């Protein structure tokens, strides 16, 4: 047995086969749900894996998951791993041109997709020559284009529920496509052993990683059930996928919703006695606050132990509002990326005044991007991580060479985040270098200004972008969504507020008020949209 995700999952199934593994709750208000034990989930994945192998797919070929959250997503991911296919996440918001790019860039040989995406898949298919096997989940909408495909229910029915698979390897790949905040998506190539230790904490987020693969199931067998994990962002993003595997590594239960509806999330926390919720930043946390103050006031949250965010920061302001309503929950700002897994966790004093401060793990450093040497205390460098890191970006040797390097006989990944380190080893993350605004020779990182903006009581959400300026080169522009019913804000109002949180050169010189801040389904910032909106407002 190796550190292979399918092997590890099967070892857990064998020790707790009748323990509930996965709950899917349909919503809003339908009451429909599906529940699978570890044995049932394993058998369901086996059936689909055997179908995929029988369809002619070979180990190492790539299978796309173009799906909303649901049983089928987890089942398909496990089936791919069992069959030694490489699972590839597909952003379900992508339109034809973006899908063609991803299908081709990822060299997809097969695709499992939700029926409502039939038209988009049909439009992209003629331009993706390698994509030869389609499996569709659900009933096709009326008038949908005819495609040569297999219905998911038929694919399931055609395969054996037993295992009977060949040996697997720790070198088997898992690819996570990440769109980030700019540019076309990139496929991060992980060896499964590296992903297990870097992204899944070696089977122990709060303890010592396992020393051998068999130890994972031994720990589960010696433990007990009772913890329910609720990844609320889309599984198409790494945060929720990795949270799901972390829960399985503990032999615990995962709850899923098809889409994020705050009121339904709260009702599920109460009904299923959820222990841990993961989400992405204020864009997902603030609607929970609003629901707890409104239609879901009085919801029983007593089972909830922790609420964590990855991919975007929960601001101090919104954290405080949630903590006031649910005082006994631990709120965690985790820091990591698709390229590094986990790097660390925010400190208690992290906030607008001191910045986003994190206690990093022993494999993370702040380095000079030119020499790869650690920076001195207080100097600005880039975050880097060593050891269990990806092999690179699929189909992108140039970007791989720019991002991954060898040093001291170890492989490193150079992340996009600029940072400083203090004398105690605490790292202050300044923000993505690609989003840094150079204004009058000074560098401004959007995240710290956004934190200041969101501490204003009338600001619901905010993004910051740089706009060309004849005097300053660029100036700081604030794109702001106000709270419902809040009075109109002026640029002067915003500037007066920000002066108490950030230096003068970081204060916005332009204010754009918008009805809604545009973000990805997982809550990540869309800086291209914010910059374009601010430039249009400035007449550029």
VEXZARO-837797 format. One record per residue (C-alpha): x, y, z. Coordinates in steps of 0.02 Angstrom, whole numbers, plus 50000, padded with zeros to 5 digits. Example, Ala and Ser with C-alpha at 12.3 -4.5 7.8 and 13.67 -1.06 7.14 Angstrom:
<nodes>
506154977550390506844994750357
</nodes>
This chain:
<nodes>
500005000050000500625017449956500105035349991498815034449853497155043149885496105028449821497115015849922496945026450078495065028650054494805010050028495805006150186494615017150285493075009150205493704992250262493774997250446492165007750457491065001250313489395004950395489825022350458488925036550367490125045050247489155057050138487525066750151486825076950007485435089150051484445096349907483725113749929482895125549948481555117650051481295101649951481795090150094482615078449969484225070450029485365055649998486435046850126487845034550091488895024150209490735021650173490345004650096488945011849987490035026149927491455014149890490335002549791489565017049695491305023249648491835005649598490375003949478490805020149389492675016049388492354999449303491265008149173492655020649136493935006849115492744996849004492485012348896494325011448846495065024648960496855020749012497845024749171498535042249165497195049249049496245064449110494415065049163493515081649184492215084749319491015098049253489785096549397488905105549537489145098749713488315082149744488535063449770489025061749588490495073649605491275063849749490835047249668491635052349503493205059049588493435042749684493055032549527494405041749431495675038649569495215020249579495415018149390497075027849395496325041649289496815059549330495325069849396495245087649329494055100649402493065111349279492365128349328490485127049293490375145749262491455144649108490675148348940491115140448773492785149148739493425145848915492855127848912493725124748747495325131648822495215120848979494655104948891496105106648769497415112748892497015098349010496975085448868495325078548931494935061148867493285059848962492035071549043490665069049172489475083949169487815089949237486375089749113486085108449121487805111049043487355100548890487255115448772488945122248826489775105248813489025102548641489695119448583491455115948646491555097748592491985100248405493555109848455494185097048582494835082648478495475071648620493835071748718493025055248668491945049048812490485058648890489435054149042487945065249083487155067149255485285070549259483915073449132484365083848981483365099948964482075101148826482855105248658484615100748714485805095848573485985077248539487675070348594488525053448588488575050148774488145038148915486885042949048487625042449223486325030049285486745018249141488605020049174488335015549356487245000649313488514993549191489954991949315490324979649453490184985449634491744975549679493514982049671494664971049571495794985349518497644984149484499004991449595499135010249609500555022049645500965036849756501555044949594499795044749520499285062549478497905073949543497695090149444496885105649518496495119249391496585136449470495985152349388496675163449526496245181749508497015184949337497445175549178496885159149103496715144049219498255133549256498285115049300499295111749458500025094149449500135085249616500865068249653499575060449767500835057349906501345075649903499525081349904499155069750051500505077950158500395095950096498515097850071497785084350185499015086850331499635068950321497995062850392498125073550549497725092250538497965094450725499265081150764500725071050699500595065150518500515046550491502185037550469501535024050350499975022350241499205008450345499235019550500497825030450432496515016550442497215010650609496895027850682495125028250611494755010850680495345016250852494315032150848492455035650844491165043850731490215059650770491045073950675490185081650524491155092450401490235104550288491235111550141490075124950074491045131549922490955122249756491945106049748492655112549583493825122949693495225114749789494645120749961493075110049965493865094949881495285094450007494085097250153493105082050094494645071150090495195077550261493515071950332493675054850249495435052950318494665054850490493295042250449492005055850478490485062450385490355075550246488785085750208488555094050039487345106549961487185108749773487375127649786487715140249923486085146749998486455154650169484775150650249484905132450196486695131350258486135136850431484665124750433485825110550385487065115150523485645113650647484865097750574486455087950541487395094150697488825100650593490515101450681491555111150555491095122850411492295128850277491955143750166492865157650073492975174850152491705188450187490745184950027490115168850107490195173450292489245189950285487655182050210487675169850357487715184650477486255192750386485255176550389485585173950576484945191450609483445189050495482505173650434483605161150530483665170450696483725157750837484505143750734485355131150849487225132550811487805123450969488595108950873489745120450774491535120150838492485128950698492195139550544493685141550430494075151650275495345148150138495625157649976495015174350046495115183050213493685184650336493855202750390493905207750573492265217050554491255202350488492115190050604491595200750753489795201450691489715182550674490585179950841489285190950926487905179550861488845163050882490085166551023490785149051053491375145350875493225145850830493465156950675495015152450574495825161750431496865148150349498185152450220498655141450073498485139349887498235126449750500125126749725500625124349907499225116150004499245123450179500525136650232499835141950400498485150950498498145169050543498685175150715497485182150842498125199850815497955199150626496885213650562496805230650476498085238950590499425225350591499015216850426498655198650384499875189750499500105170950491501035157750588501815147750447502305129550449504135124450451504165121850263503685139950222504895154650206504925172350138506295172950005507095185049884506345179849715507995183549627509135173149739507895161749830508795166249993507785170650150507475189350168508025199150321506765203950455505605217450388506145215850206504855211950071505005195349981503905181549913503195166850004503955150149957503685132350016504785117050006504615098250017502915091349967502525103249824501765100449650502755094449499502255110149405500905116749289500195104849161500615109748982501545125349039503435122849053503765141549050502645145449199503305129849287505095136049269504585153149339503665145849489504595130049543506435128749585507725117149662508715122549816509665112849950509185096449866507335100649889505985106049771505185123049808503685132649745503775151649734502055158549774501315174849708501095182549880502255196349939502655196050125503805201150266504385191350417504695197750593505975192650725504765179450793504505171250625502745178250603502405182050420501385197150365500595193850196500495209750094499555202849944499785196049770501235203949680500215203949519498905215149602500135227149682499755245449641501235256949612500655274449655501935288349659503305275549685502445267749836501765249949833499985246749889499265229249909497365228749882496995216850025497535228550164496505242950093495015231150071495135226350254495055244850301493575248050186492585233250253492795239450430491645254050385489915250050456489025254450292490155244250176489535226850134490965221650019492415229849929493815227049803495285238449766496145241049599497455252249522496895264749389498125274049273498445291649335499445305549247500165311949410500425296249514500645283049379499185273849459497965278649595497015267649717495195265049669493905257649788492465247749715491165246649853489505237849882488505246250020487435237750149485595237150108484775253150169486435261750204486575280250165487575285850014489445287150044490595300049968492425298249926492795309950071491835298450190492885283650134494515293250145494135299650320493775281850379495305274150296496505286950371496285278350540496835261550468498115263850328499485275950275499025291250172499705284850007498575269450022496965279450040495785277849890495735292749772494225286049678492605278249738491465267449631489845261649712489095246049633487545235649669488535219449683490375214949697490805201849567491655186449638491865168249589490635155349661491925151649796492075170049847493735174049764493985191849704493775196149520495085209849506494975211049317493145215649335493505228449472494905236649373493855237749215492395245449312493525258249396494375262949231492675265249148492105276349292493705286549271493325288949086494765278049025
</nodes>
